[in-house]
């Protein structure tokens, strides 16, 4: 389980946004600072940070069209 509630979108969306605009490293630091004692939320936030960084194109060139498949693969 990647989140501690039935609607994990509030953990995912914000960190995806930060990952895109600040890079996955900064977003991951924000994630750990926000949920330092909640492992499921940390895992989900880390995935979101990575996805945001990937969309930014720093490591791989993916497009927003690839995002649904990433989310489906990682969240289910």
Secondary structure as UniProt FT lines:
FT   HELIX           9..22
FT   HELIX           24..34
FT   TURN            36..37
FT   HELIX           39..56
FT   HELIX           64..75
//
